[in-house]
Every structure is written in C-alpha cells, then in structure tokens.
Amino acid sequence: MALSPIRKVIYTNNTVEGFHRQLRQVTKTKDVFSSEMALVKLLFLVSERIGQK
C-alpha cells in the first residue's frame, strides 16, 4: 500500500517530462522568434496538438 502514492508521483512525473520533451523538440528547431508573443502562440498550439493525442 505504501507504493501507491510513489507510483502516482512517478507516472505523473513521466507525463510531465514527456510533455516538456515535446515542447523542447518543437522550439529547438527554431533559431529565432520574431517576438515573445510568437513563442507563446507556438507553445499554445503545440500544447493543443499534444492534448488531442
């Protein structure tokens, strides 16, 4: 019974790390953003696409 909360934290952490990896994968290929708002829009659209999966 003591492992159940630990497993939940591990699985949650894996999910968050996977999400961050996908965001980094998109932003890593872009060298320069025209503005900070362009980056925010890109991250929003990518997070929407990830959410649909």
C-alpha positions in Angstrom: 0.0 0.0 0.0 2.9 2.4 0.6 4.0 2.2 -3.0 0.7 3.5 -4.5 1.5 7.2 -3.8 5.0 6.8 -5.1 3.8 5.2 -8.3 1.4 8.0 -8.8 4.2 10.6 -8.5 6.4 8.6 -10.8 3.7 8.3 -13.5 2.8 12.0 -13.2 6.4 13.0 -13.5 6.9 10.8 -16.6 3.8 12.5 -18.2 5.1 16.0 -17.4 8.6 15.2 -18.7 7.1 13.8 -21.9 5.1 17.0 -22.4 8.2 19.1 -21.8 10.2 16.9 -24.2 7.7 17.5 -27.0 7.7 21.3 -26.4 11.5 21.4 -26.5 11.5 19.3 -29.6 9.5 22.0 -31.4 11.3 25.0 -30.0 14.8 23.5 -30.5 14.4 23.5 -34.3 13.6 27.3 -34.3 16.5 29.6 -34.0 14.8 33.0 -33.6 11.3 34.1 -32.8 10.1 37.4 -34.1 8.6 38.2 -30.6 7.9 36.7 -27.3 4.2 36.5 -28.3 5.2 34.4 -31.3 6.8 31.9 -29.0 3.8 31.9 -26.7 1.5 31.2 -29.6 3.7 28.4 -30.9 3.8 26.7 -27.4 0.0 27.1 -27.1 -0.6 25.5 -30.5 1.8 22.7 -29.7 0.2 22.0 -26.3 -3.2 21.9 -28.0 -1.9 19.3 -30.5 -0.3 17.3 -27.7 -3.6 17.4 -25.8 -5.5 15.9 -28.8 -3.2 12.9 -28.8 
